[in-house]
Amino acid sequence: MATLRRYIVIQLMVFVIGIVGPIFLIVFFASPSDPNAKWGFWVGFFIRAPALLISRLVSWVDDLWCRAIGAGV
């Protein structure tokens, strides 16, 4: 049961982090051009970019691990 609870908490965190960055970027590009809204782009970028890089790194490590142990991918 503890494992299921941990999985659910991690999954919810991934959903929240995965949607917050794009929301900032969508609002930035959908709103009229305003010099004071420039922060929205950078907040969205700095939330989204690490999330994408980390997910790519995890995928790459998983692929290497599967190849090392001989599991079919």
Contacts in CASP RR format, 6 or more apart in sequence:
PFRMAT RR
TARGET T0000
AUTHOR 0000-0000-0000
METHOD contacts of the structure
MODEL  1
MATLRRYIVIQLMVFVIGIVGPIFLIVFFASPSDPNAKWGFWVGFFIRAP
ALLISRLVSWVDDLWCRAIGAGV
17 47 0 8 1.000
17 51 0 8 1.000
18 47 0 8 1.000
18 48 0 8 1.000
18 51 0 8 1.000
20 44 0 8 1.000
20 47 0 8 1.000
21 43 0 8 1.000
21 44 0 8 1.000
21 45 0 8 1.000
21 47 0 8 1.000
21 48 0 8 1.000
21 51 0 8 1.000
22 44 0 8 1.000
22 48 0 8 1.000
23 44 0 8 1.000
24 40 0 8 1.000
24 41 0 8 1.000
24 43 0 8 1.000
24 44 0 8 1.000
24 47 0 8 1.000
25 40 0 8 1.000
25 41 0 8 1.000
25 44 0 8 1.000
25 45 0 8 1.000
25 48 0 8 1.000
27 40 0 8 1.000
28 37 0 8 1.000
28 40 0 8 1.000
28 41 0 8 1.000
28 44 0 8 1.000
31 37 0 8 1.000
63 73 0 8 1.000
66 72 0 8 1.000
66 73 0 8 1.000
67 73 0 8 1.000
END
